[in-house]
Amino acid sequence: MANVVRAALVQAKWTGDTASTVDAHEQHARAAAARGARIIGFQEVFNAPYFCQVQDDEHHRWAEAVPDGPTVQRMCALARELSMVVVVPVFEVDGPGFHYNTAAVIDADGSYLGKYRKHHLPHLPGFWEKYYFRPGNLGWPVFDTAAGRVGVYICYDRHFPEGWRALGLAGAQIVYNPSATSRGLSSYLWKLEQPAAAVANEYFIAAINRVGVEEYGDNDFYGTSYFVDPYGQFVGEPASDTEEELLVRDLDLDLVDEVRRKWAFYRDRRPDAYDPLTRP
């Protein structure tokens, strides 16, 4: 019997306040659970606007502790209620001056499994992330969940192949890639990079983008979220490029083993030859 996991992702518009935005994501999670989803992921800093379009100290107010802050605790309760794994990207504070772009991973029993902190931070017009965040320092963890082995790689990370590979070497079957990426800047890469990474590393990727224009800048977030399989093929159609949308897709995790046997990229790696890649 195929090892099929029904997975979901949400691409959403910022409502204008955290309370209604989190409420809307909770309703999406309930709708996904009603359709049989066992895992769901949200977009980058899902409970806030993409404030990195500007550099302003006021936006540190969006930060909260992980896992003890209100958003992650609420999502733990929701995961427990729905028996669903939840990937929760937020702005994390870990003490004065220690802020990260983070995603918490919560298992289907509501237990907090751990977090990923974004490694690669852009710093250019419309994406001033180094003003707010420190680079991630927790490596590339893969979490054993009720829906399979799950990793996270956040937005700008996707341009760097090393983390994708680290997740594959750690046994990831599904990698959630929550993002906030703008039309015109890199949209032609959106349907290229994650399918290529899925092929190179032989796992499923959930590529999530927000939609719309928000009050802190003119970035036009173009949605088009999707799931892609280890063959680099879309699982169903990508989402709209203008509207909020919940995607629910069946992922046959047996494809991970099938592709790794067929294409054997991991067998043919040459780590003995790669030392120059990590020299300063």
For each residue, the residues with C-beta under 8 A, 3 or more apart:
1:
2: 252 254
3: 252 253 254
4: 250 251 252 253
5: 38 39 147 148 174 250 251 253
6: 35 36 37 38 248 249 250 251
7: 37 38 39 40 147 174 204 206 227 248 249 250 251
8: 28 29 32 35 37 39 40 41 246 247 248 249
9: 40 41 42 176 206 208 225 227 246 247
10: 25 28 29 32 40 41 42 43 46 208 244 245 246 247
11: 43 208 209 210 211 223 225 239 240 244 245 247
12: 21 24 25 28 42 43 46 210 211 244
13: 210 211 212 244
14: 21 48 49 50 210 212 214
15: 20 21 24
16: 20 215
17: 20 21
18: 21 22 47 48 62
19: 22 23
20: 15 16 17 23 24
21: 12 14 15 17 18 24 25 46 47 48
22: 18 19 25 26 47 71 74
23: 19 20 26 27
24: 12 15 20 21 27 28
25: 10 12 21 22 28 29 42 46 47
26: 22 23 29 30 74 78
27: 23 24 30 31
28: 8 10 12 24 25 31 32 40 246
29: 8 10 25 26 32 33 40 78 82 84 86
30: 26 27 33 34 82
31: 27 28 34 35 246
32: 8 10 28 29 35 37 40 84 246 248
33: 29 30 36 37 82 83 84
34: 30 31
35: 6 8 31 32 248
36: 6 33 248
37: 6 7 8 32 33 40 84 248
38: 5 6 7 83 84 85 108 146 147
39: 5 7 8 84 85 86 87 145 146 147 148 150 174
40: 7 8 9 10 28 29 32 37 84 85 86 87
41: 8 9 10 86 87 89 176 178 206 208
42: 9 10 12 25 46 86 87 88 89 178 208
43: 10 11 12 46 89 178 179 180 208 209 210
44: 50 89 101 154 155 178 179 180 208 210
45: 48 50 51 62 89 90 91 101 180
46: 10 12 21 25 42 43 88 89 90 178
47: 18 21 22 25 62 71 90
48: 14 18 21 45 51 59 62 90 91
49: 14 214 215 216
50: 14 44 45 53 180 210 214 216 217 219 221
51: 45 48 54 56 59 62 132 216
52: 59 126 127 128 129 131 132 180
53: 50 126 127 128 214 216 217 218 219
54: 51 59 128 216 217
55: 128 131
56: 51 59
57: 60
58: 61
59: 48 51 52 54 56 62 132
60: 57 63 93 99 132
61: 58
62: 18 45 47 48 51 59 91
63: 60 91 92 93 99
64: 69 70 71 72 90 91 92 93
65: 68 69 72 92 93 94
66: 69 72 90 92 94 102 104 115
67: 72 73 76 104 112 115
68: 65 72 73
69: 64 65 66 72 73 90 92
70: 64 73 74
71: 22 47 64 74 75 88 90
72: 64 65 66 67 68 69 75 76 88 90 104 106 112
73: 67 68 69 70 76 77
74: 22 26 70 71 77 78
75: 71 72 78 79 86 88 104 106
76: 67 72 73 79 80 106 110 111 112
77: 73 74 80 81 110
78: 26 29 74 75 81 82 84 86
79: 75 76 82 83 84 85 86 106 107 108 109 110
80: 76 77 83 108 109 110
81: 77 78 110
82: 29 30 33 78 79 108
83: 33 38 79 80 108 109 146
84: 29 32 33 37 38 39 40 78 79 108
85: 38 39 40 79 105 106 107 108 145 146 147 150
86: 29 39 40 41 42 75 78 79 105 106
87: 39 40 41 42 103 104 105 106 150 152 176 178
88: 42 46 71 72 75 103 104 105 106
89: 41 42 43 44 45 46 101 102 103 104 152 154 178
90: 45 46 47 48 64 66 69 71 72 102 103 104
91: 45 48 62 63 64 99 100 101 102 132 133
92: 63 64 65 66 69 99 100 101 102 115 117
93: 60 63 64 65 98 99
94: 65 66 98 99 100
95: 98
96:
97:
98: 93 94 95 134
99: 60 63 91 92 93 94 132 133 134
100: 91 92 94 117 118 133 134 136
101: 44 45 89 91 92 117 118 121 129 132 133 136 154 155
102: 66 89 90 91 92 115 116 117 118 136
103: 87 88 89 90 115 116 152 154 176 178
104: 66 67 72 75 87 88 89 90 112 114 115
105: 85 86 87 88 112 113 114 115 116 143 145 150 152
106: 72 75 76 79 85 86 87 88 110 111 112 113
107: 79 85 110 111 112 113 143 145 146
108: 38 79 80 82 83 84 85 145 146 147
109: 79 80 83 146
110: 76 77 79 80 81 106 107
111: 76 106 107
112: 67 72 76 104 105 106 107
113: 105 106 107 143 144 145
114: 104 105 138 141 143
115: 66 67 92 102 103 104 105 138 141
116: 102 103 105 136 138 140 141 151 152 153 154
117: 92 100 101 102 135 136 137 138
118: 100 101 102 121 133 135 136 154 155 156 157
119: 135 136 157 160 163
120: 135 156 157 159 160 163
121: 101 118 129 130 133 135 156
122: 127 129 130 156
123: 127 128 129 130 131
124: 127 128
125: 128
126: 52 53 182 185 217 218 219
127: 52 53 122 123 124 156
128: 52 53 54 55 123 124 125 131 132
129: 52 101 121 122 123 132 133 156
130: 121 122 123 133
131: 52 55 123 128
132: 51 52 59 60 91 99 101 128 129
133: 91 99 100 101 118 121 129 130
134: 98 99 100 137
135: 117 118 119 120 121
136: 100 101 102 116 117 118 119
137: 117 134
138: 114 115 116 117 141
139: 166
140: 116 151 153 163 166 167 170
141: 114 115 116 138 151 170
142: 149 150 151 167 170 171 172
143: 105 107 113 114 149 150 151
144: 113 149
145: 39 85 105 107 108 113 148 149 150
146: 38 39 83 85 107 108 109
147: 5 7 38 39 85 108 150 174
148: 5 39 145 173 174 253
149: 142 143 144 145 170 171 172 173 174
150: 39 85 87 105 142 143 145 147 172 173 174 175 176
151: 116 140 141 142 143 167 170 172 174 175 176
152: 87 89 103 105 116 175 176 177 178
153: 116 140 157 158 163 164 167 175 176 177
154: 44 89 101 103 116 118 157 177 178 179
155: 44 101 118 158 177 178 179 180 181
156: 118 120 121 122 127 129 159
157: 118 119 120 153 154 160 163 177
158: 153 155 164 177 179 193 194 197 207
159: 120 156 189 193
160: 119 120 157 163 164
161: 164 165 197 200
162: 165 166 277
163: 119 120 140 153 157 160 166 167
164: 153 158 160 161 167 168 175 197 200 201
165: 161 162 168 169 200 201
166: 139 140 162 163 169 170
167: 140 142 151 153 163 164 170 172 175 201 203
168: 164 165 171 172 201 202 203 266
169: 165 166 266
170: 140 141 142 149 151 166 167
171: 142 149 168
172: 142 149 150 151 167 168 175 201 203
173: 148 149 150 203 204 253 256
174: 5 7 39 147 148 149 150 151 203 204 205 206 251 253
175: 150 151 152 153 164 167 172 203 204 205 206
176: 9 41 87 103 150 151 152 153 205 206 208
177: 152 153 154 155 157 158 194 205 206 207 208
178: 41 42 43 44 46 87 89 103 152 154 155 208
179: 43 44 154 155 158 207 208 209 210
180: 43 44 45 50 52 155 209 210 219 221
181: 155 185 186 187 190 209 221 222
182: 126 185 186 187 219 220 221 222
183: 187 220 221 222 241
184: 187 220
185: 126 181 182
186: 181 182 189 190
187: 181 182 183 184 190 222 224
188: 192
189: 159 186 192 193
190: 181 186 187 193 194 207 209 222 224
191: 194 195 224 226 238
192: 188 189 195 196
193: 158 159 189 190 196 197
194: 158 177 190 191 197 198 205 207 226 228
195: 191 192 198 199 205 228 232 233 234
196: 192 193 199 200 232
197: 158 161 164 193 194 200 201 205
198: 194 195 201 202 203 204 205 228 229 230 231 232
199: 195 196 202 230 231 232
200: 161 164 165 196 197 265
201: 164 165 167 168 172 197 198 265
202: 168 198 199 230 256 259 260 263 265 266
203: 167 168 172 173 174 175 198 230 256
204: 7 173 174 175 198 227 228 229 230 235 251 253 255 256
205: 174 175 176 177 194 195 197 198 227 228
206: 7 9 41 174 175 176 177 225 226 227
207: 158 177 179 190 194 225 226 227 228
208: 9 10 11 41 42 43 44 176 177 178 179 225
209: 11 43 179 180 181 190 221 222 223 224 225
210: 11 12 13 14 43 44 50 179 180 221 223
211: 11 12 13 221 222 223 240 241 242 243 244 245
212: 13 14 220 221 242
213: 218 219 220 221
214: 14 49 50 53 217 219 221
215: 16 49
216: 49 50 51 53 54
217: 50 53 54 126 214
218: 53 126 213
219: 50 53 126 180 182 213 214
220: 182 183 184 212 213
221: 50 180 181 182 183 209 210 211 212 213 214
222: 181 182 183 187 190 209 211 241 242
223: 11 209 210 211 239 240 241 242 243 245
224: 187 190 191 209 238 239 240 241
225: 9 11 206 207 208 209 238 239 245 247
226: 191 194 206 207 234 235 236 237 238 239 247
227: 7 9 204 205 206 207 234 235 236 247 249 251
228: 194 195 198 204 205 207 232 233 234 235
229: 198 204 232 233 234 235 251 252 255
230: 198 199 202 203 204 255 256 258 259 260
231: 198 199 255 259
232: 195 196 198 199 228 229
233: 195 228 229
234: 195 226 227 228 229 237 238
235: 204 226 227 228 229 249 250 251
236: 226 227 247 249
237: 226 234
238: 191 224 225 226 234
239: 11 223 224 225 226 243 245 247
240: 11 211 223 224 243 245
241: 183 211 222 223 224
242: 211 212 222 223
243: 211 223 239 240
244: 10 11 12 13 211
245: 10 11 211 223 225 239 240
246: 8 9 10 28 31 32
247: 8 9 10 11 225 226 227 236 239
248: 6 7 8 32 35 36 37
249: 6 7 8 227 235 236
250: 4 5 6 7 235
251: 4 5 6 7 174 204 227 229 235 255
252: 2 3 4 229 255
253: 3 4 5 148 173 174 204 256
254: 2 3 257 258
255: 204 229 230 231 251 252 258 259
256: 173 202 203 204 230 253 259 260
257: 254 260 261
258: 230 254 255 261 262
259: 202 230 231 255 256 262 263
260: 202 230 256 257 263 264 265 266
261: 257 258 264
262: 258 259
263: 202 259 260
264: 260 261 267 268
265: 200 201 202 260 268 269
266: 168 169 202 260 269
267: 264
268: 264 265
269: 265 266
270: 273 274
271: 274
272:
273: 270
274: 270 271 277 278
275: 278 279
276: 279
277: 162 274
278: 274 275
279: 275 276
280:
